[in-house]
Amino acid sequence: MGKNKLEKFADMASYPHVFEYPYSVVDNVPFDLKGLWHDTFFKNDHPIVLELGCGRGEYTVGLGKMFPEKNFIGIDIKGARMWTGATEALQAGMTNVAFLRTNIEIIERFFAPGEVSEIWLTFSDPQMKKATKRLTSTYFMQRYRSFLQPGGLVHLKTDSNFMFT
Ligand SMILES: C[S@@+](CC[C@H](N)C(=O)[O-])C[C@H]1O[C@@H](n2cnc3c(N)ncnc32)[C@H](O)[C@@H]1O
C-alpha cells in the first residue's frame, strides 16, 4: 500500500536534498544556501535550472537524468506531490537534483543574483482570472529577473492557449 500524507511529510523532512521553507517558517528559520547552492549543496559549478510549480517533479527528475551536467531544483508548495520526485531522485542516487518546498511568491529569498541559468514553467495553472497568481505574470517575472543570469532562459510548456498567448 502507498504511503499516506503524514508518512510522506516525514520522509520529506528527512531527505537531505529537500528544503522546506513555506511562508509559515521562512521568517523564523534561516536559509543558508542563497548564493551558495553551487559550493555548499551541488559541489560543482554546473548551471542551475529551476522547475517552478514542479508538482510531482517529473520534469525535474527527467531533465536531471537527461542532463547530468546541469543541476535541477524543483519548486512547489505541495509537499505530498513533491515527495514522488524527491523519492525517485533519492532512490536513483541522483546528485544533481534538489527540491525546494516554498511559495514561489518569495522565490527571490532563495537565490542570489546570477545564480540561476534557466527556468522551466511546466503546465502551470493558467489562472485566467487572477493574473497575480499566474507564474508568467509581471509580478513573478520581476522576481525571476533578480536571480536569472543575463541571457538566461525561461521555458514555457503548456497545453493552454490562454497561457501560450
Ligand atoms: C497544474 S500543476 C502542474 C504540475 C507539474 N508541473 C506538471 O506538469 O504536472 C501546478 C503546480 O504549481 C504549483 N504552484 C502554483 N502556484 C504556486 C505558487 N505560487 N507557489 C508554489 N507552488 C505553486 C501547484 O502547487 C501545482 O503543483
The ligand as a Gaussian input file, in Angstrom:
#p B3LYP/6-31G(d) Opt

LIG

0 1
 C       -1.057000      22.375000     -12.805000
 S        0.138000      21.874000     -11.644000
 C        1.466000      21.353000     -12.704000
 C        2.379000      20.382000     -12.017000
 C        3.542000      19.839000     -12.887000
 N        4.420000      20.875000     -13.354000
 C        3.043000      19.010000     -14.031000
 O        3.339000      19.315000     -15.188000
 O        2.351000      18.001000     -13.774000
 C        0.707000      23.411000     -10.981000
 C        1.604000      23.265000      -9.765000
 O        2.117000      24.550000      -9.446000
 C        2.109000      24.708000      -8.045000
 N        2.024000      26.153000      -7.756000
 C        1.198000      27.048000      -8.361000
 N        1.394000      28.274000      -7.871000
 C        2.355000      28.158000      -6.914000
 C        2.995000      29.085000      -6.051000
 N        2.690000      30.374000      -6.069000
 N        3.947000      28.625000      -5.212000
 C        4.276000      27.316000      -5.196000
 N        3.706000      26.383000      -5.991000
 C        2.768000      26.801000      -6.851000
 C        0.904000      23.919000      -7.559000
 O        1.040000      23.529000      -6.208000
 C        0.899000      22.738000      -8.528000
 O        1.601000      21.631000      -8.018000

